[in-house]
Amino acid sequence: MNIAPLLFTVALLTIISLYPFYLKRYKRHKYKGFWKGMGEMTGSPARAILLPLGFLIGGLIYIIFIQ
């Protein structure tokens, strides 16, 4: 595993986990379905950022110790 796929995945997870809060604040008519479920599941932007942060830490641990 290389660092580039890890960083790309973390960037993608960050966008997906924080996008519902953008929709909720600025585009209320699009805040429904999958995005509403994702926003309600995470609760707040502070909790939503823990998903990509945890993936990054886990990936770095894997790269450092396993490889």
Secondary structure, 3 states (H helix, E strand, C coil): CCHHHHHHHHHHHHHHHHHHHHHHHHCHHHCCCHHHHHHHHHCCHHHHCHHHHHHHHHHHHHHHHHC
